Every structure is written in structure tokens, then in C-alpha cells.
Amino acid sequence: MALGVVVLLAAFGCGSSGGSDVSAGTGKKGVSAAGSSMQTVTYAGVKFDVPADWPVYDLTAAPTTCVRFDVNAVYLGHANPNMECPAGIIGRAETVQVEPNDALVTRWIEGDGSAAQQVNGLSALVDTTSSTRREVIAKLDAPHVVVEITYSDDDSNAQQILHSVRGT
């Protein structure tokens, strides 16, 4: 059963004529404040840190991958409308999706629901209304990506991931 999932998070290159640069676990590995090992994910002009045990999925290379917000994972690129998802997905976990900021992005809310911010020297608009949906959404000006980070209860890890986003 295909699950209609809308996506938003910071990364670009997917769908561009120049190809995408995807790597996981490259660069910094460290220990977070919570004591868990971290990995740096690099995707089309941005880097960000997530727990090392989170799987990383390149949606361009594996377009039928189900973008699930009920398991901890990282998704790079746009979700395919024909992704193969199991029936009965419930719950909310911490996930990251980074995708190009183009016509396929459907979740971005601009206007009164956004605030300009600097994220590691990158100009971004952050959706200030997304906490009601338990997500943090940011649109970066350059590189032109949208980052969506979901969480179950507390947004502290989502904020930590957002503030780890930086240019390559």
C-alpha cells in the first residue's frame, strides 16, 4: 500500500542534470551529548549530523523506498508517489528528509508561518508553525534545499540536527 507522504528537508541535487553527491558516514564521527555515536551525512551541497545507527536512504537510487516517519532514518531526495510502503504504519519517530527546493516540494509554508534564521552561516526560512505537526522544517537559500526533521515528543534532537546543517 503506498503511503502518501509529503516531504521537506534540506538537500538538493536530486533530480538535477548534474547528478547528486550522496555519502553517509563520511567526515565527522563523534559522540553526541546523549553519548551516542554520530555520523555525518553529505548530500548535494549540505552536511548534517545524525546518530550513527540511523540508516540513510538515497531516494534517487532506490525510488520505491518508503519514506516512513515511524522509524529513525534519513531520506535524501524526493519521495516517489509510487513508493512501496507496508500497511498500517503508525507512530512518529525522529527522521530527516532533505530534498531539493523545487516544484516537487509540497509541504513548505511561507509568509506569516516562517522566520528568517541563520543556520551555520546559511540563510534559512524556518516554518514556525510546524511544531504542531511535530516537525522542524527549514528552507535554505543556498544550497536550495528543504530539510524536514520529525520528532515524537521533544524537539531537542531535531533542533540539534538542524543546527548541524552546514555547507560542504
C-alpha positions as CSV (number, residue, x, y, z in Angstrom):
1,M,0.0,0.0,0.0
2,A,1.5,3.3,-1.0
3,L,1.6,5.8,1.8
4,G,1.1,9.4,0.6
5,V,3.9,11.1,2.4
6,V,4.9,14.7,1.8
7,V,8.5,15.6,2.2
8,L,10.5,18.6,3.2
9,L,14.1,18.8,4.3
10,A,17.4,20.4,3.4
11,A,19.2,18.9,0.5
12,F,19.4,19.3,-3.2
13,G,20.8,17.8,-6.3
14,C,18.2,15.1,-6.6
15,G,16.6,15.5,-10.0
16,S,19.2,17.9,-11.3
17,S,21.0,17.3,-14.5
18,G,24.3,17.4,-12.7
19,G,23.7,14.3,-10.6
20,S,23.8,14.1,-6.9
21,D,26.5,13.7,-4.3
22,V,25.4,11.3,-1.7
23,S,27.5,9.8,1.1
24,A,26.8,8.7,4.6
25,G,29.2,8.4,7.4
26,T,31.8,10.5,5.7
27,G,33.6,13.1,7.6
28,K,32.9,13.7,11.3
29,K,32.1,10.8,13.6
30,G,31.8,11.8,17.2
31,V,29.7,11.4,20.3
32,S,26.6,13.4,21.0
33,A,25.7,14.9,24.3
34,A,23.5,11.9,24.9
35,G,26.5,9.6,24.4
36,S,25.5,8.0,21.1
37,S,27.9,7.9,18.1
38,M,27.2,10.3,15.3
39,Q,27.6,10.1,11.5
40,T,27.9,13.0,9.1
41,V,25.7,12.7,6.0
42,T,26.7,14.7,2.9
43,Y,24.1,15.3,0.2
44,A,24.2,17.8,-2.7
45,G,25.9,20.7,-1.1
46,V,25.0,20.2,2.6
47,K,26.3,18.1,5.5
48,F,24.5,17.3,8.8
49,D,25.0,15.0,11.7
50,V,22.6,12.2,12.8
51,P,23.0,9.2,15.1
52,A,25.3,6.6,13.5
53,D,22.8,3.8,13.8
54,W,20.2,5.6,11.6
55,P,20.0,4.1,8.1
56,V,20.5,6.6,5.2
57,Y,18.3,6.1,2.0
58,D,19.1,7.7,-1.3
59,L,15.6,8.0,-2.9
60,T,17.1,8.6,-6.4
61,A,19.0,5.3,-6.3
62,A,16.1,3.4,-4.7
63,P,12.9,5.3,-5.7
64,T,10.4,2.7,-4.3
65,T,11.9,3.2,-0.8
66,C,9.1,4.0,1.6
67,V,9.6,7.3,3.4
68,R,8.5,6.4,6.9
69,F,8.1,8.8,9.8
70,D,7.7,5.9,12.3
71,V,11.3,4.7,12.3
72,N,14.5,6.7,12.8
73,A,16.1,7.2,9.4
74,V,17.5,9.7,6.9
75,Y,15.9,10.1,3.4
76,L,17.8,12.0,0.7
77,G,15.8,13.3,-2.3
78,H,12.1,13.4,-3.2
79,A,9.7,10.7,-2.2
80,N,8.3,8.8,-5.1
81,P,4.5,8.7,-5.3
82,N,4.7,5.0,-6.1
83,M,6.9,4.1,-3.1
84,E,6.3,0.7,-1.6
85,C,5.1,1.1,2.0
86,P,3.7,-1.6,4.4
87,A,0.1,-1.3,5.5
88,G,-0.7,0.0,8.9
89,I,2.2,2.4,9.6
90,I,1.6,4.2,12.9
91,G,3.6,6.3,15.3
92,R,6.1,9.1,15.0
93,A,9.9,8.8,15.3
94,E,12.8,11.1,14.6
95,T,13.6,11.2,10.9
96,V,15.3,13.6,8.5
97,Q,14.4,14.2,4.9
98,V,16.5,16.5,2.7
99,E,15.3,17.4,-0.8
100,P,15.8,19.9,-3.5
101,N,13.7,23.1,-3.1
102,D,11.9,22.8,-6.4
103,A,8.3,22.3,-7.8
104,L,8.0,18.9,-6.2
105,V,8.2,20.2,-2.6
106,T,4.7,20.3,-1.4
107,R,4.9,21.0,2.4
108,W,6.6,24.4,2.6
109,I,4.5,27.1,4.3
110,E,5.7,30.7,3.6
111,G,4.5,34.0,4.8
112,D,3.3,34.5,8.4
113,G,4.4,31.0,9.3
114,S,8.1,31.4,8.7
115,A,11.0,33.3,10.3
116,A,14.4,34.1,8.8
117,Q,17.3,32.4,10.6
118,Q,21.0,31.7,10.2
119,V,22.0,28.1,10.4
120,N,25.8,27.8,10.5
121,G,26.1,30.8,8.2
122,L,23.4,29.6,5.8
123,S,20.3,31.8,5.3
124,A,17.2,29.9,6.0
125,L,13.4,30.3,6.5
126,V,12.1,28.2,9.3
127,D,8.5,27.2,9.5
128,T,7.3,28.4,12.9
129,T,4.0,26.5,12.7
130,S,5.5,23.1,12.2
131,S,5.7,22.2,15.9
132,T,2.0,21.4,15.9
133,R,2.9,18.6,13.4
134,R,5.9,17.6,15.5
135,E,8.4,18.6,12.8
136,V,11.1,21.2,12.2
137,I,11.1,22.5,8.6
138,A,13.7,24.8,7.1
139,K,14.2,26.1,3.6
140,L,17.8,27.1,2.9
141,D,18.6,29.7,0.3
142,A,21.9,28.3,-0.9
143,P,22.1,25.5,-1.3
144,H,18.4,25.4,-2.4
145,V,17.1,22.6,-0.2
146,V,14.4,21.9,2.3
147,V,15.1,20.0,5.4
148,E,12.3,18.3,7.4
149,I,13.1,16.7,10.7
150,T,10.3,14.9,12.5
151,Y,10.2,14.0,16.2
152,S,7.9,12.2,18.6
153,D,7.7,14.2,21.8
154,D,10.6,16.6,22.3
155,D,12.2,18.7,19.6
156,S,15.6,19.0,21.2
157,N,17.3,16.3,18.9
158,A,15.5,17.8,15.9
159,Q,16.9,21.2,16.7
160,Q,20.4,19.7,17.2
161,I,20.2,18.1,13.8
162,L,19.0,21.3,12.2
163,H,21.8,23.3,13.7
164,S,24.4,20.8,12.5
165,V,23.4,21.5,8.9
166,R,26.2,23.3,7.0
167,G,27.5,23.8,3.5
168,T,30.0,21.4,2.0
